[in-house]
Amino acid sequence: MTDHPSDSFGLMTKALRVGHHRSSEGEHSEPIFATSSFVFASAAEAAARFSGDTPGNVYARFTNPTVQAFEERLNALEGGAGCVATASGMAAILTLALGLLKSGDQILASRSLFGSTQMLFDKYLSRCGISTRYVPLDDLEAWQAALEPRTRLLFIETPSNPLTEMTAIAPLAELAHAHDCLLAVDNCFATPALQRPLEWGADLVIHSATKYLDGQGRCLGGAVIARDPAVVAEIFGVVRTAGPSMSPFNAWVFLKGLETLSLRMRAHSEAAQQLADWLNAQPAVTAVHYPGLPSHPQHHLIGQQLKLPGGILSFKIRGGQAAAWRLIDQTRMLSITANLGDTKTTITHPATTTHARLSAEERTAAGITDGLIRLAVGLEDIADIQADLMGGLQ
Ligand SMILES: *Cc1c(COP(=O)(O)O)cnc(C)c1O
C-alpha cells in the first residue's frame, strides 16, 4: 500500500520509496510518530477499532505509523506477505517461536548459531517443552536423518557467524515442506540487498535490524517476515499481546538505514573481498574464511543465492590465543567490540567473547579455534585497516 505501483520497482527504489504514506503536511522525509496511543472521533469509532471491525491505530504496542512504514519497506525488500517489527533480533526469534510452536514440538537448527539464539532454544524454549536438535549446516542428509514427526521448524543462519559457512536454501526448504515443517532463515549477515531467502523457498526470514539494517550501530531492533499471511497474523498476535514491540524512533533510524542498504552492502563486500585476499597472502595467517574466496566450500553460491559475499570474514593466525589477542591489542583504529554491520570496522576474538559460553570441545567441533579472529569490515580506507592489522601480523 503505497502511492506507487511498488511491486514493479527494483530493490533500490523500494528501499527508498515504499512504506511512507505522506501526511497532509507534505513532508518529504518520513516522520517519527512519537505517540503511544491514538485518538478516536467517537465512542463508536473506538469500539469499532478495538474490535477490529475498522482498520486503524489503537495503541503503539499494536501498531505505530513509523513502525509500519519500516515493516512495509522491509517486507517489500524481502518479498513477503507481511513483516512484524520487534524490539531486537532476539525478540524476533522468541516471537516466532511463541507464535508458531507449542509444547512437544521440536526445532531442527544449524549447529553454528548466534550464541543467544542457541541459549534461547536450549535454556528457555526447552522450559516450554520445545526441544532443539542441532545439525551441520551444509549436510542435507543429516537434516533428513534428524527429522522426526514432532519437528515443526527448521532454523538456519547462512552465512553463519563467524566462519561464514553457507548452505543452499532451496533443497532445505523442499525437505521442510515434504515433512510439513517451516524453514526460517536468519538473514542478518546477508540482508535482502544480497540474499532473499523467500525466493529460494524459505517460509520465514529473521532480522536483527541492529546490524546492517541500521548500519551505523545506533539502535536495537528486529523483524520477522513471512510468506503466508496466516503466519504473519500469528506472529503479530504475539507482539501485540506480549509487547516486544519496536520503538518508533528506532523504526525511523532503520527506515533511513534501509535507504542506503544496497550501497553499503556493495561497499562492505568490496572492502571485505580486498581484505580477505590480502590476509590470504600473509605468512602469519593460516586460514581465511570468506564466501568470496574460491577456497570457500560454498563459493559456488556467490552470484546466485548470495549476490555478493558480504562484509564479514574471519581468519586464523599462527600462535593461538596469545597471538590473536596480541593482534587485537595492537590495533589503534579498529573497534574491539562484538557488534557487526557498522560502518566502522569491528574486531572480535570469538573463542573468548561471542562463543565463550561453549565448552572447549563444542568450540573445537564448531571450528572456533583459539587463533580465530572475526572482522566485520567497515567503510574506512582499506589501507588504514591493513596498517592497523599489520602490527599483529608481523
Ligand atoms: C545480533 C544477532 C542476533 C540478535 O540480534 P539482537 O538485535 O542483538 O537481539 C541474531 N542473529 C544474528 C545472526 C545476529 O548477528
The ligand as an SDF file (V2000), in Angstrom:
LIG
                    3D

 15 15  0  0  0  0  0  0  0  0999 V2000
   22.9500   -9.9640   16.5810 C   0  0  0  0  0  0  0  0  0  0  0  0
   22.3130  -11.1650   16.0210 C   0  0  0  0  0  0  0  0  0  0  0  0
   21.0710  -11.6150   16.5090 C   0  0  0  0  0  0  0  0  0  0  0  0
   20.3650  -10.9510   17.6770 C   0  0  0  0  0  0  0  0  0  0  0  0
   20.0140   -9.6430   17.4140 O   0  0  0  0  0  0  0  0  0  0  0  0
   19.8540   -8.5310   18.5660 P   0  0  0  0  0  0  0  0  0  0  0  0
   19.3110   -7.3710   17.8110 O   0  0  0  0  0  0  0  0  0  0  0  0
   21.1910   -8.3200   19.1560 O   0  0  0  0  0  0  0  0  0  0  0  0
   18.8820   -9.0730   19.5540 O   0  0  0  0  0  0  0  0  0  0  0  0
   20.5060  -12.7400   15.9210 C   0  0  0  0  0  0  0  0  0  0  0  0
   21.1220  -13.3870   14.9140 N   0  0  0  0  0  0  0  0  0  0  0  0
   22.3230  -12.9820   14.4230 C   0  0  0  0  0  0  0  0  0  0  0  0
   22.9510  -13.7420   13.3100 C   0  0  0  0  0  0  0  0  0  0  0  0
   22.9580  -11.8720   14.9610 C   0  0  0  0  0  0  0  0  0  0  0  0
   24.1540  -11.4900   14.4740 O   0  0  0  0  0  0  0  0  0  0  0  0
  1  2  1  0
  2  3  1  0
  2 14  2  0
  3  4  1  0
  3 10  2  0
  4  5  1  0
  5  6  1  0
  6  7  2  0
  6  8  1  0
  6  9  1  0
 10 11  1  0
 11 12  2  0
 12 13  1  0
 12 14  1  0
 14 15  1  0
M  END
$$$$
